[in-house]
Amino acid sequence: MVLAHSKQRPRSQKAAQKRRPATKASPPRRAVVGKHDEQGVVRQALLEATGASFDVVAPNPAFPLPVDSLEWFMRCRNKDEIEAAPYLNTVWKEKSGRVWLESLALGDTIDWIELAYGEERAAASLDLDYSRFDEQWFQSDFNRRFPIIMARIREYEGVVSGISKTRRVHLEIRRAGSKGMLVFTVAARVDRPKGAGLESLRSAIKKNAEALKEAYEAIAYLGTAKSPPPPPEG
């Protein structure tokens, strides 16, 4: 009997054990969003917005931004899908966090100058160094030599600015090139709020893709209107 009694815990110990508050469970840790999760959300949003599939690829060496400033780069590579959605062909994320959506080319200075002024003037324009295009003196000189082309660029910028304000996004006419030629595209910049989740990014991608489509199609219509009529048959 004595041995059996010695194995029992004193009542005071049992009571203390009952009064001890239960340990609270640690809150679940938030899952860390990986780069591949983000890319998957962007690709799905692009598919929903355009019907086109995008692949993560290495940027072309001629890409006008330093490759080391990019976190990832995507492009649509299916010919039929490209033709169906020319307003959005390239997407990339800068290490700063900004995501860009860009269309196929709207046109270039050589074609536009040839269309407006002829082949000889277009050939002469190959000597221009367009890397100075942002400078006021260059734009003044370019406008003096090719006023029709400068007016065209300003008109496209006006279209993009108007749609940006209406849709509350950031659209712009982008230029790529330097010696001899500039290529123009329309692009959307997605500024992702710090700490925003993937659903926010998905919604922003789709919203900007819709704005980009509107701008590209509006500019394409203007470009068609500026083309000369086809020659009469016969």
ABEGO torsion letter per residue (X at the ends): XAAAAAABBBAAAAAAAAABBBBBBBBBBBBBBBAAAAAAAAAAAAAAAAGBBBBBBBBBAABABBAAABABBBBBABAAAAAABAABABBBBBAAGBBBBBBBBAEBAAAAAAAAAEAAAAAAAAABBAAAAABAAAAAAAAAABAAAAAAAAAAAAAAAAAAAAAGBBBBBBBBEBBGBBBBBBBBBBBBBBGBBAAAAAAAAAAAAAAAAAAAAAAAAAAAAABBBBBBBX
